[in-house]
Amino acid sequence: MKFLKRYQKIRPLIGIILSFLFLFICLTPQVRNFLSLPQNTRLVVGEVNHIDLQLPTSLQNKLQMRVQDPSQRVFAAYQDPPVVVNEDISGYQLLALRPGEARIQFNLFGYIPLKSIRVETVPVKYVVPGGHSIGVLLQSRGIMVVGFASIMGADGEKKYPGKDQGVQIGDVITGVDGKAISSELQLARIIDQKENNPVRLHIKRKDKELILPVKPVYCQETERYRIGLYVRDGVVGVGTLTFWDPESSQYAALGHVIVDADTHQGIDVLKGKVLSASIQTIRPGKQGQPGEKIGIFNENGPVSGTITHNSSCGIFGKTNKKLENPFYKYTVEVGYAHQVKTGKAQIMTVVNGDDIERFDIEITKVYPQRQNGKGMIIRITDPRLLSISGGIVQGMSGSPIIQDGKLVGAVTHVFLNDPKSGYGIFMDNMLSQMPGFQYKPSGFSTR
């Protein structure tokens, strides 16, 4: 009884001593290093990642690092784990065997869990690097409202029949009176036929489907019936092809979504095509004003294909013939976000005619967790390219970025206040939008 009373008196002191002891242990460099190990990491199949624990030998000998095996069904065939663990003198090595996910567990004395790491293993991918200058012709699914036009009525007043009935800029007109339409000409013909009878516009507004009745007004100036809308059914422009997949004949280009110039909304693809573009001249960029490639379409060039997908990570489709890159006789390996580092790299693009050229750049910052097309900041360092274009210009979007012999990304944006610098997208993100490719980036940081 006396011992129990004495223990109750000193128990708070024991708690304080243990708390200080635990805090002291946690503040040691070795333990801080252990606790700072990432909760998630990523490896490419065949890649090795070394984990250096830097713990005292006596403690390290009591630690075990092993793959947590998922439960196996009785009748399921045994399958090797995506990653294996090998112990060495200073820590452990993780070797990726196949695509998948695994959880690595650190246990003290073999059964007390201290820390776990989720490991994602991704497939090796080989592609033909791009750099080809391309012309893009894209027809939207429906026609997009890009503005309002006044109509001078018989009474001398300006009228806006479409706007007055609730039509908004950015709306996509997908049909009229139950019939699908895909061009400005179709819409104009239907309105002329209806004369002053109301038409029912089928509208897509973001995720909503609407039907708005609009009565055409006779325009004294054009001598036609109109509904007072400026519309556009597609876009035309110049960009750069990022890569071509010889296994599927699929390509990826631009690295960002194609948007309407007036509404800044992404265009839903009805149909489209890409073809070679020959660069005639470049209007150099300067602070506050982006430059631009100016080219003409060349139907006899090496690039010819369809556009099937317009996404936040670029445009995708298939080519009609094989593509080649003059600097790479064979395919190159894709580098994933966790493999990209700051330092020297190169881009490939066309600045004159049809010839792909290589130019030096520097990757100044890397944000592995970003999936918005702005995963890295790049800076043009090549004197020749700076003298020609002043830096990054419109039409360079999609220019492949090569680092350490791997295709790691593509140019996407230019900084308006500094044309020498801009953003690049990771190949992870472009591949995630490529039809038939299974890898989807998880979005966690590995640094």
C-alpha positions in Angstrom: 0.0 0.0 0.0 2.8 2.4 0.8 4.5 1.6 -2.5 1.3 2.4 -4.4 0.9 5.7 -2.6 4.5 6.6 -3.3 4.1 5.6 -7.0 1.0 7.8 -7.3 3.0 10.8 -6.0 5.9 10.4 -8.4 3.8 9.3 -11.4 3.5 12.8 -12.8 7.3 13.2 -12.5 7.9 9.9 -14.3 5.5 11.1 -17.1 7.5 14.3 -17.5 10.8 12.5 -17.6 9.5 10.1 -20.2 8.1 13.0 -22.3 11.5 14.8 -22.2 13.3 11.5 -23.1 10.9 10.9 -26.0 11.4 14.5 -27.2 15.1 14.2 -26.9 15.1 11.0 -29.0 12.9 12.6 -31.7 15.2 15.6 -31.9 18.3 13.6 -32.7 19.4 13.9 -36.3 19.2 10.1 -36.9 15.6 9.9 -35.7 14.6 13.1 -37.5 15.9 11.6 -40.7 13.9 8.4 -40.1 10.7 10.3 -39.3 11.1 12.5 -42.4 11.0 9.6 -44.8 8.1 10.2 -47.3 4.8 8.6 -46.8 4.6 8.0 -50.5 7.1 7.4 -53.2 7.1 6.4 -56.8 9.4 4.1 -58.9 9.6 3.1 -62.6 9.8 -0.6 -63.2 13.5 -1.6 -63.0 14.4 1.6 -60.9 16.1 1.3 -57.6 15.6 3.7 -54.7 18.0 3.6 -51.8 16.8 4.5 -48.3 19.7 5.6 -46.0 18.5 5.3 -42.4 21.7 6.7 -40.7 20.6 5.1 -37.5 23.0 3.6 -34.8 23.9 0.1 -35.6 22.3 -1.2 -32.4 19.0 0.3 -33.3 19.1 -0.4 -37.0 19.7 -4.1 -36.3 16.3 -4.1 -34.4 14.4 -2.6 -37.4 12.9 -4.7 -40.1 11.6 -3.4 -43.4 9.3 -5.6 -45.4 6.6 -5.5 -48.0 3.1 -5.9 -46.6 1.7 -8.8 -48.6 -1.9 -8.4 -49.6 -4.2 -11.3 -48.7 -4.0 -14.1 -51.3 -7.1 -16.0 -52.4 -6.9 -19.8 -52.3 -7.4 -20.3 -56.0 -5.5 -17.2 -57.1 -2.1 -17.7 -58.8 0.8 -16.3 -56.9 2.1 -13.0 -58.2 5.4 -11.3 -57.3 4.9 -8.0 -55.4 5.4 -4.8 -57.3 8.5 -4.0 -55.3 11.1 -6.0 -53.3 13.2 -4.8 -50.4 16.9 -5.6 -50.1 19.0 -4.7 -47.0 22.5 -3.2 -47.4 25.1 -1.8 -45.0 23.6 1.7 -44.6 19.9 1.0 -45.1 17.6 -0.6 -47.7 17.1 -0.7 -51.4 13.7 -0.8 -53.1 13.5 -2.4 -56.5 10.4 -2.0 -58.7 9.5 -5.3 -60.4 6.1 -4.6 -62.1 3.4 -1.8 -62.2 1.3 -1.6 -59.1 1.2 -0.5 -55.5 2.7 -1.8 -52.3 3.1 -0.8 -48.7 6.5 -1.0 -47.0 6.4 -1.4 -43.3 9.1 -0.6 -40.7 8.8 -2.8 -37.7 10.7 -2.6 -34.4 11.7 -6.1 -33.1 9.8 -7.5 -36.1 6.3 -6.7 -34.9 6.0 -3.1 -33.5 5.0 -0.9 -36.5 6.9 2.4 -36.6 6.3 3.8 -40.1 4.9 2.7 -43.5 5.6 4.0 -47.0 3.2 3.6 -49.9 5.2 2.7 -53.1 3.7 3.2 -56.5 5.5 1.4 -59.4 4.8 2.7 -62.9 5.5 1.1 -66.3 8.4 1.9 -68.6 7.3 3.7 -71.7 9.2 4.3 -74.9 8.1 6.9 -77.5 9.4 8.8 -80.5 10.1 12.4 -79.4 8.2 15.1 -81.4 9.2 18.7 -82.1 7.4 18.7 -85.5 5.5 21.9 -86.2 1.8 21.1 -86.8 -1.3 22.9 -88.0 -4.4 22.2 -85.9 -7.9 22.3 -87.4 -10.6 21.6 -84.8 -14.3 21.6 -85.3 -16.4 21.8 -82.1 -19.3 19.7 -81.1 -22.0 22.3 -81.7 -21.3 26.0 -82.3 -20.1 28.3 -79.5 -21.6 31.8 -78.7 -18.7 34.2 -78.6 -20.5 37.6 -78.6 -23.7 39.5 -79.2 -24.6 41.5 -82.4 -27.1 44.3 -82.5 -29.9 44.1 -85.1 -31.5 47.3 -86.4 -35.2 46.7 -86.3 -37.9 48.3 -88.5 -38.6 50.8 -85.7 -35.0 52.0 -85.7 -34.1 50.4 -82.4 -31.2 48.0 -81.7 -32.4 44.5 -80.7 -30.7 41.5 -79.2 -33.2 38.6 -79.5 -30.8 35.9 -78.4 -29.4 37.8 -75.4 -32.9 38.9 -74.3 -34.0 35.2 -74.2 -31.1 34.2 -71.9 -28.4 33.1 -74.3 -25.0 33.7 -72.7 -21.4 34.0 -74.1 -19.8 30.6 -73.8 -23.0 28.7 -74.5 -22.7 25.9 -77.1 -25.7 25.6 -79.5 -25.9 21.9 -80.2 -29.2 21.9 -82.1 -32.2 23.8 -83.3 -35.8 22.5 -83.1 -34.5 19.0 -82.2 -32.0 18.8 -85.1 -28.3 18.7 -84.4 -26.1 21.4 -86.0 -22.4 21.7 -86.3 -21.7 24.8 -88.4 -22.5 28.5 -88.5 -23.9 28.0 -92.0 -26.4 25.4 -90.8 -27.7 27.8 -88.1 -28.0 30.7 -90.6 -30.0 28.6 -93.1 -32.4 27.4 -90.4 -33.0 30.9 -89.2 -33.6 32.2 -92.7 -36.2 29.4 -93.3 -38.0 30.2 -90.1 -38.2 33.9 -90.9 -40.0 35.5 -87.9 -41.2 32.2 -86.4 -39.5 31.3 -83.0 -36.7 28.7 -83.0 -35.9 26.5 -80.1 -32.1 26.6 -79.4 -30.7 23.5 -77.7 -28.0 24.9 -75.4 -25.1 23.2 -73.5 -24.0 25.4 -70.7 -21.2 23.7 -68.7 -23.0 20.7 -67.3 -26.5 21.8 -68.1 -28.7 21.2 -71.1 -31.2 24.0 -71.9 -33.8 24.8 -74.5 -34.3 28.5 -75.2 -37.0 29.9 -77.6 -35.7 32.8 -79.7 -37.7 34.8 -82.3 -35.6 36.0 -85.2 -35.7 39.6 -86.1 -35.4 40.9 -89.7 -32.2 42.9 -90.1 -32.6 46.0 -92.4 -28.8 46.1 -93.1 -28.3 42.5 -94.2 -31.8 41.9 -95.4 -31.9 38.6 -93.5 -33.5 37.2 -90.3 -31.0 37.0 -87.5 -31.0 36.2 -83.7 -28.1 38.6 -82.8 -25.3 36.2 -81.9 -21.7 35.9 -82.9 -20.8 32.2 -83.1 -17.8 30.1 -84.0 -17.7 26.4 -84.9 -14.0 25.7 -84.6 -10.4 26.9 -84.4 -7.3 26.9 -86.5 -3.8 27.3 -85.2 -0.1 26.3 -85.1 1.5 24.2 -82.3 4.1 21.5 -81.7 3.8 17.7 -81.6 5.2 16.3 -78.3 5.6 12.5 -79.0 4.4 9.7 -81.2 3.7 6.1 -79.9 4.9 3.5 -82.5 2.9 0.8 -80.8 -0.5 2.5 -81.3 0.2 5.3 -83.8 -1.1 7.7 -81.3 0.3 11.1 -80.8 0.2 13.9 -78.1 0.7 17.6 -78.7 0.4 21.1 -77.2 0.4 20.1 -73.5 -2.7 22.2 -72.8 -6.3 22.4 -73.8 -7.4 24.3 -76.9 -9.7 27.0 -75.8 -11.9 29.5 -77.7 -10.0 32.8 -78.0 -13.1 34.9 -77.0 -14.7 32.7 -74.3 -11.6 31.0 -73.0 -13.5 27.8 -72.7 -12.3 24.4 -73.7 -13.7 23.1 -77.1 -15.6 19.8 -77.2 -14.2 18.0 -80.2 -16.6 16.9 -82.9 -13.8 16.2 -85.4 -10.4 17.6 -86.2 -7.1 17.0 -87.9 -3.5 17.8 -87.6 -1.0 18.2 -90.5 2.4 19.6 -91.0 3.0 23.3 -90.8 6.0 25.1 -92.3 7.2 28.1 -90.2 7.7 31.2 -92.3 8.8 33.6 -89.6 8.7 34.3 -85.9 7.4 37.4 -84.3 9.7 37.7 -81.2 8.2 38.0 -77.8 9.0 40.9 -75.4 7.9 41.8 -71.9 4.1 42.1 -71.7 3.6 40.8 -75.3 4.1 37.2 -76.2 5.7 36.3 -79.5 4.3 34.0 -82.2 5.2 31.4 -84.8 3.7 32.2 -88.2 3.4 29.3 -90.5 1.5 27.8 -93.4 -0.1 24.4 -93.5 1.6 21.7 -95.6 -0.6 18.8 -96.6 2.4 17.0 -98.1 4.5 17.1 -94.9 5.3 14.1 -92.6 2.4 14.8 -90.1 -1.1 13.9 -91.0 -3.7 12.6 -88.5 -7.0 13.0 -86.6 -7.8 14.8 -83.4 -10.0 12.7 -81.1 -9.5 14.3 -77.7 -9.0 17.8 -76.5 -8.0 17.8 -72.8 -6.3 19.9 -70.1 -3.1 18.0 -71.0 -3.2 18.6 -74.7 -4.7 17.1 -77.9 -4.5 13.5 -78.8 -5.3 11.4 -81.9 -3.7 9.0 -84.4 -1.5 9.7 -87.4 -1.8 8.2 -90.8 1.9 7.4 -91.2 5.0 6.7 -89.2 6.8 9.7 -87.6 10.5 10.1 -87.1 12.8 12.5 -85.2 16.2 13.4 -86.8 18.0 13.4 -83.5 16.8 10.0 -82.2 17.1 6.9 -84.5 15.2 4.9 -81.9 12.6 5.5 -79.3 13.5 7.2 -76.0 12.3 6.4 -72.5 9.7 8.6 -70.8 10.8 10.2 -67.6 8.2 10.6 -64.9 7.7 13.6 -62.5 9.8 12.1 -59.7 12.8 11.7 -62.0 12.8 15.4 -63.2 15.4 17.6 -61.5 16.6 21.2 -61.7 19.4 21.7 -64.2 20.2 21.6 -67.8 17.8 20.2 -70.4 16.8 20.7 -74.1 13.7 21.4 -76.1 13.0 20.5 -79.7 11.0 22.7 -81.9 10.9 24.3 -85.4 11.9 27.9 -86.0 12.4 27.9 -89.7 10.7 25.8 -92.4 10.2 22.2 -91.4 13.5 21.4 -89.7 13.4 20.2 -86.0 16.2 21.8 -84.0 17.5 21.3 -80.4 17.9 24.2 -78.0 19.4 24.5 -74.5 17.2 25.3 -71.6 17.4 25.1 -67.8 14.8 23.6 -65.5 14.8 26.1 -62.6 12.0 24.7 -60.4 10.1 21.4 -60.2 6.7 20.8 -58.5 6.2 17.0 -58.7 2.7 17.2 -57.1 1.2 19.5 -59.7 -1.1 18.2 -62.3 -2.2 21.4 -63.9 0.3 21.7 -66.8 2.6 23.8 -64.7 4.8 21.1 -63.1 8.1 22.8 -63.9 9.5 26.2 -64.6 11.9 26.4 -67.5 14.2 29.1 -68.8 15.6 29.4 -72.4 19.4 29.7 -72.3 20.2 29.0 -75.9 21.7 32.2 -77.5 20.5 31.4 -81.0 16.9 30.7 -79.9 16.9 33.9 -77.8 18.1 35.9 -80.8 15.4 34.4 -83.1 12.3 34.4 -80.8 13.3 36.2 -77.6 12.3 33.1 -75.6 9.1 31.1 -75.6 6.5 32.1 -78.2 3.0 30.9 -79.2 3.3 27.9 -81.3 6.0 26.3 -79.1 3.4 24.7 -76.9 4.0 21.0 -77.0 7.8 21.3 -77.7 9.3 18.2 -76.0 11.7 18.6 -73.1 14.6 16.2 -72.9 16.7 15.7 -69.8 19.3 13.0 -69.3 18.2 11.3 -72.5 14.6 10.9 -71.3 11.4 12.7 -72.5 10.3 14.4 -69.3 7.7 16.9 -70.4 6.6 19.6 -72.9 6.5 23.4 -73.0 3.0 24.8 -72.2 3.1 28.5 -71.2 5.2 31.6 -71.3 5.6 34.2 -68.6 4.2 37.5 -70.0 6.7 39.5 -67.9 9.6 37.4 -68.8 9.4 35.7 -72.3 12.6 33.7 -71.6 10.8 31.7 -68.9 7.6 29.6 -68.8 6.0 26.4 -67.6 6.3 22.8 -68.7 3.9 19.9 -68.2 5.1 16.5 -66.9 4.9 13.5 -69.2 2.9 11.7 -66.4 0.0 14.1 -67.0 0.0 13.8 -70.8 0.2 10.0 -70.6 -2.7 10.0 -68.1 -5.0 11.4 -70.9 -3.7 9.1 -73.6 -6.4 6.6 -74.6 -5.3 3.0 -73.8 -2.5 3.9 -71.4 -3.4 2.7 -67.9 -1.1 4.8 -65.8 -2.9 7.6 -63.8 -0.7 9.9 -61.7 -1.6 9.9 -58.0 -0.7 13.5 -57.4 1.4 13.0 -54.3 4.7 14.5 -53.7 7.8 12.3 -53.6 10.2 14.9 -52.3 
